[in-house]
Amino acid sequence: MANYAQVPSTAKVQPKPFKVEIDANDIQSMKHLITHSKIGPATYENQQTDRRFGMNRDWLIKAKKHWETTHDWRRCENHINSFPNFTIPVTDPDGSDFSIHFLALFSTSPNAIPIAFFHGWPGSVLEFLSMLDLIKKQYPDPSSLPYHIIVPSLPGYAFSSAPPTDRDFKCEHIAPVMDAVMQALGFGDGYIAQGGDLGSFISRQLGVESASCKAFHQNLYNLPPPANADSLPISEIEKKGLERGKAFRDSGSAYAREHGTRTATIGLTLSSSPLALLSWIGEKFLEWTDEDPSVDEILDSVSLYWLTETYARCIYPYRSVSLSTPRFAKASNKPQGYSYFPQELYPTPVSWVKEGGNFVHTASHERGGHFAAMEKPADLWGDVEAFVERAWVKKDGGSKI
């Protein structure tokens, strides 16, 4: 079996191998709570099959039964463990210590290009598992892999330590922690960042603020329209995307307001019941995707959140993520890439995006939504490879830009 776990010799800190192995008692406790949790009464709103008012009660009833009787957490655990897992200690600029969990596919090539993939909410490293499977199939030996692939769990998510409890910690504080991870792994001379959702903000901030981040790629571009937006060409698909973005702002974004303004209350509330957590998070996986994920895919993510007490620890970024946050709106002349997926929450037209920086590669897709790495792993990975080919300045001086 190919060994993608060989840490580069240039690493400044040796990460510790990690295996996901949730205690059986914790799994049993979760199952007990699911079994004994009551589903609320039928209402006009929760019987709508188009889910325009949120979670459909019938779907929740069926998912609850599947969670109780059929869903196998160990299957998900084994999939995570099919890739090299590590934890690494880092310290942020304010002196807080973190243990950051990450998945990796390390190359043995001396010229491998480091690429960090950043998830968002309500995602996790699970979003990238199918893409990692594709990469292993494409490059079946570490010596043939031209990249070091790093997929961290953000602070507060899954197996990474939580943000400090003795001081404020916001979205803009994540990027320095992620940069510290890449530096510790020996990638201070250069790496590429990629992300969607919160990961897009992190990738952009790294591109603006870190000298080591040489280029960045996003599949969510959440910045205001350019001044000349009315004169730029947009396709019919993109016009529908703008309508989707407006609909999301009008009727689908209340969760973000709750996360950002009553972080403590919603965190404690949804930490009391796995079924409540499924309703809250499951709605997002159903609403934000092009095609409904399988029940098992959704339950994998919700189980991970529950079993690692992620939810209350991970929603802090919403207190500072907005278009008005200066650190996320700064321009960068570094090479950028963008993938357009029509069922994204804010599907920004490609022509608008190109006005905002040095975009060396863009791609438009006819299918796919907010969880691009999970929904369309081959499309996203193909875009990233094409972007890297144009964005990365090679050690021999060659460059596609």
KEROKOL-940523 format. One record per residue (C-alpha): residue in three letters; z, y, x. Coordinates in steps of 0.5 Angstrom, whole numbers, padded with zeros to 4 digits, always signed. Example, Ala and Ser with C-alpha at 12.3 -4.5 7.8 and 13.67 -1.06 7.14 Angstrom:
# residues 2
Ala+0016-0009+0025/Ser+0014-0002+0027/
This chain:
# residues 401
Met+0000+0000+0000/Ala-0002+0007+0003/Asn+0004+0011+0005/Tyr+0004+0018+0003/Ala+0011+0019+0005/Gln+0010+0021+0012/Val+0013+0028+0013/Pro+0009+0032+0018/Ser+0012+0033+0025/Thr+0012+0040+0024/Ala+0017+0040+0019/Lys+0023+0045+0020/Val+0028+0041+0016/Gln+0027+0033+0014/Pro+0027+0032+0007/Lys+0031+0027+0004/Pro+0028+0021+0000/Phe+0030+0021-0007/Lys+0029+0016-0012/Val+0030+0017-0020/Glu+0035+0012-0023/Ile+0039+0015-0029/Asp+0045+0012-0030/Ala+0044+0006-0036/Asn+0051+0009-0039/Asp+0047+0016-0040/Ile+0041+0013-0043/Gln+0045+0009-0048/Ser+0049+0015-0050/Met+0043+0019-0051/Lys+0040+0013-0055/His+0047+0013-0059/Leu+0046+0021-0061/Ile+0039+0020-0063/Thr+0041+0014-0068/His+0047+0018-0071/Ser+0043+0025-0071/Lys+0041+0027-0078/Ile+0035+0030-0080/Gly+0035+0036-0084/Pro+0033+0036-0091/Ala+0025+0037-0093/Thr+0023+0044-0095/Tyr+0017+0047-0096/Glu+0016+0050-0089/Asn+0017+0043-0086/Gln+0013+0039-0090/Gln+0006+0043-0088/Thr+0002+0039-0084/Asp-0002+0044-0080/Arg+0005+0046-0077/Arg+0004+0054-0079/Phe+0012+0054-0080/Gly+0014+0050-0074/Met+0016+0043-0073/Asn+0013+0038-0079/Arg+0019+0034-0082/Asp+0015+0027-0082/Trp+0013+0027-0075/Leu+0020+0028-0073/Ile+0022+0022-0077/Lys+0017+0018-0074/Ala+0019+0020-0067/Lys+0026+0019-0068/Lys+0025+0012-0070/His+0020+0011-0064/Trp+0025+0014-0059/Glu+0031+0010-0062/Thr+0027+0003-0062/Thr+0021+0003-0057/His+0021+0009-0052/Asp+0022+0006-0045/Trp+0025+0011-0041/Arg+0025+0006-0035/Arg+0017+0006-0035/Cys+0017+0014-0034/Glu+0022+0013-0029/Asn+0018+0008-0025/His+0012+0013-0026/Ile+0015+0018-0022/Asn+0018+0014-0017/Ser+0011+0011-0016/Phe+0010+0017-0012/Pro+0014+0020-0006/Asn+0020+0024-0008/Phe+0025+0028-0004/Thr+0030+0033-0004/Ile+0030+0039+0001/Pro+0036+0044+0002/Val+0034+0051+0002/Thr+0037+0058+0002/Asp+0034+0064-0002/Pro+0034+0071+0001/Asp+0041+0073-0003/Gly+0045+0067+0001/Ser+0045+0062-0005/Asp+0044+0055-0003/Phe+0039+0050-0007/Ser+0037+0043-0007/Ile+0030+0043-0009/His+0027+0036-0011/Phe+0019+0035-0010/Leu+0014+0030-0011/Ala+0009+0030-0005/Leu+0003+0026-0003/Phe+0003+0028+0005/Ser-0003+0027+0009/Thr-0003+0024+0016/Ser-0009+0029+0018/Pro-0007+0034+0023/Asn-0012+0039+0019/Ala-0009+0038+0012/Ile-0009+0044+0007/Pro-0002+0045+0004/Ile-0002+0046-0004/Ala+0004+0047-0008/Phe+0003+0046-0015/Phe+0008+0050-0020/His+0010+0048-0027/Gly+0013+0052-0033/Trp+0017+0051-0039/Pro+0018+0046-0043/Gly+0014+0043-0037/Ser+0016+0039-0031/Val+0013+0035-0025/Leu+0011+0030-0031/Glu+0005+0035-0032/Phe+0002+0033-0025/Leu+0003+0025-0025/Ser-0004+0024-0028/Met-0007+0029-0023/Leu-0003+0025-0017/Asp-0006+0019-0020/Leu-0013+0021-0019/Ile-0012+0024-0012/Lys-0009+0018-0010/Lys-0015+0014-0013/Gln-0020+0019-0010/Tyr-0016+0019-0003/Pro-0014+0012-0002/Asp-0011+0013+0005/Pro-0007+0018+0007/Ser-0011+0019+0013/Ser-0017+0021+0008/Leu-0013+0026+0004/Pro-0015+0033+0006/Tyr-0009+0036+0003/His-0001+0036+0003/Ile+0000+0036-0004/Ile+0007+0039-0006/Val+0010+0039-0013/Pro+0017+0042-0014/Ser+0022+0042-0019/Leu+0023+0049-0020/Pro+0031+0051-0020/Gly+0035+0049-0026/Tyr+0029+0044-0028/Ala+0030+0036-0027/Phe+0033+0034-0020/Ser+0033+0041-0017/Ser+0040+0045-0017/Ala+0041+0050-0022/Pro+0041+0057-0021/Pro+0048+0060-0019/Thr+0053+0062-0024/Asp+0056+0067-0020/Arg+0050+0072-0020/Asp+0044+0074-0024/Phe+0038+0070-0023/Lys+0031+0071-0026/Cys+0024+0069-0025/Glu+0022+0073-0020/His+0028+0070-0016/Ile+0024+0063-0016/Ala+0018+0065-0011/Pro+0023+0066-0005/Val+0026+0059-0006/Met+0019+0056-0007/Asp+0017+0060-0001/Ala+0023+0057+0003/Val+0021+0050+0001/Met+0014+0051+0004/Gln+0017+0054+0010/Ala+0022+0048+0011/Leu+0016+0043+0011/Gly+0013+0047+0016/Phe+0008+0050+0012/Gly+0009+0057+0015/Asp+0002+0058+0018/Gly-0001+0058+0011/Tyr-0001+0054+0004/Ile-0004+0055-0003/Ala+0000+0056-0009/Gln-0003+0054-0016/Gly+0001+0054-0023/Gly+0000+0055-0030/Asp+0006+0058-0035/Leu+0012+0060-0031/Gly+0008+0057-0025/Ser+0002+0062-0025/Phe+0008+0068-0024/Ile+0011+0064-0019/Ser+0004+0063-0015/Arg+0002+0070-0016/Gln+0008+0073-0013/Leu+0008+0068-0007/Gly+0001+0071-0006/Val+0003+0078-0007/Glu+0009+0078-0003/Ser+0009+0072+0002/Ala+0005+0072+0008/Ser+0005+0065+0009/Cys+0001+0064+0002/Lys-0006+0065+0004/Ala-0009+0064-0003/Phe-0007+0062-0010/His-0010+0059-0017/Gln-0008+0060-0024/Asn-0010+0057-0030/Leu-0006+0062-0034/Tyr-0007+0070-0033/Asn-0002+0074-0037/Leu-0004+0081-0035/Pro-0006+0087-0039/Pro-0014+0088-0040/Pro-0018+0092-0035/Ala-0019+0099-0037/Asn-0027+0097-0038/Ala-0025+0091-0042/Asp-0030+0093-0048/Ser-0036+0093-0043/Leu-0035+0086-0040/Pro-0039+0080-0043/Ile-0035+0075-0046/Ser-0037+0068-0050/Glu-0036+0066-0057/Ile-0031+0061-0054/Glu-0027+0067-0051/Lys-0027+0071-0057/Lys-0024+0065-0061/Gly-0019+0065-0055/Leu-0017+0072-0056/Glu-0016+0071-0063/Arg-0011+0065-0061/Gly-0008+0070-0056/Lys-0006+0075-0062/Ala-0004+0069-0067/Phe+0001+0067-0061/Arg+0004+0073-0060/Asp+0004+0075-0068/Ser+0007+0068-0070/Gly+0008+0063-0064/Ser+0012+0067-0059/Ala+0019+0068-0063/Tyr+0022+0062-0058/Ala+0021+0067-0052/Arg+0025+0072-0055/Glu+0030+0068-0057/His+0030+0065-0049/Gly+0030+0072-0047/Thr+0035+0075-0051/Arg+0040+0070-0053/Thr+0040+0065-0047/Ala+0047+0063-0047/Thr+0047+0061-0055/Ile+0040+0057-0055/Gly+0042+0054-0049/Leu+0049+0051-0051/Thr+0046+0050-0058/Leu+0040+0045-0056/Ser+0045+0042-0051/Ser+0049+0039-0057/Ser+0043+0034-0060/Pro+0037+0031-0057/Leu+0034+0031-0064/Ala+0035+0038-0064/Leu+0032+0039-0057/Leu+0026+0034-0059/Ser+0024+0039-0065/Trp+0025+0045-0061/Ile+0020+0042-0055/Gly+0016+0038-0059/Glu+0013+0043-0063/Lys+0011+0047-0056/Phe+0007+0040-0054/Leu+0004+0040-0061/Glu+0002+0047-0062/Trp+0000+0049-0055/Thr-0005+0043-0053/Asp-0012+0042-0055/Glu-0011+0035-0058/Asp-0004+0032-0060/Pro+0000+0029-0054/Ser+0002+0022-0055/Val+0009+0021-0058/Asp+0011+0017-0051/Glu+0009+0023-0047/Ile+0013+0028-0051/Leu+0019+0024-0051/Asp+0018+0023-0044/Ser+0019+0030-0043/Val+0025+0031-0048/Ser+0028+0025-0045/Leu+0028+0028-0038/Tyr+0031+0035-0040/Trp+0036+0031-0044/Leu+0038+0026-0038/Thr+0038+0032-0033/Glu+0041+0037-0037/Thr+0035+0041-0036/Tyr+0035+0046-0042/Ala+0040+0051-0041/Arg+0039+0051-0034/Cys+0032+0053-0034/Ile+0031+0058-0039/Tyr+0033+0064-0035/Pro+0026+0066-0033/Tyr+0025+0069-0040/Arg+0030+0074-0039/Ser+0025+0078-0034/Val+0018+0075-0035/Ser+0014+0080-0038/Leu+0007+0084-0037/Ser+0012+0090-0035/Thr+0015+0087-0029/Pro+0012+0090-0023/Arg+0013+0084-0018/Phe+0008+0080-0023/Ala+0003+0086-0024/Lys+0002+0088-0017/Ala-0005+0087-0014/Ser-0007+0082-0009/Asn-0013+0082-0004/Lys-0012+0075-0002/Pro-0017+0070-0005/Gln-0016+0068-0012/Gly-0018+0062-0017/Tyr-0018+0062-0025/Ser-0019+0056-0029/Tyr-0020+0058-0037/Phe-0018+0053-0042/Pro-0019+0055-0049/Gln-0013+0053-0052/Glu-0009+0056-0047/Leu-0003+0061-0050/Tyr-0007+0067-0047/Pro-0014+0065-0046/Thr-0016+0071-0042/Pro-0024+0072-0041/Val-0026+0070-0034/Ser-0030+0077-0034/Trp-0023+0081-0035/Val-0020+0076-0030/Lys-0025+0078-0025/Glu-0023+0085-0025/Gly-0016+0084-0023/Gly-0017+0082-0015/Asn-0021+0078-0010/Phe-0023+0072-0015/Val-0027+0067-0010/His-0028+0061-0016/Thr-0027+0061-0023/Ala-0029+0056-0028/Ser-0029+0055-0036/His-0028+0049-0040/Glu-0029+0048-0047/Arg-0023+0043-0048/Gly-0016+0044-0046/Gly-0010+0048-0047/His-0003+0050-0044/Phe-0001+0044-0040/Ala-0008+0043-0037/Ala-0005+0039-0031/Met-0003+0034-0036/Glu-0009+0035-0041/Lys-0015+0035-0037/Pro-0012+0033-0030/Ala-0019+0032-0027/Asp-0022+0038-0029/Leu-0016+0042-0026/Trp-0016+0038-0020/Gly-0024+0039-0019/Asp-0023+0047-0020/Val-0017+0047-0015/Glu-0021+0043-0010/Ala-0027+0048-0011/Phe-0023+0054-0010/Val-0020+0051-0004/Glu-0027+0050-0001/Arg-0028+0057-0002/Ala-0021+0060+0000/Trp-0018+0057+0006/Val-0020+0060+0013/Lys-0021+0054+0017/Lys-0017+0053+0024/Asp-0024+0053+0027/Gly-0026+0060+0024/Gly-0030+0057+0019/Ser-0029+0060+0012/Lys-0033+0060+0005/Ile-0031+0067+0004/
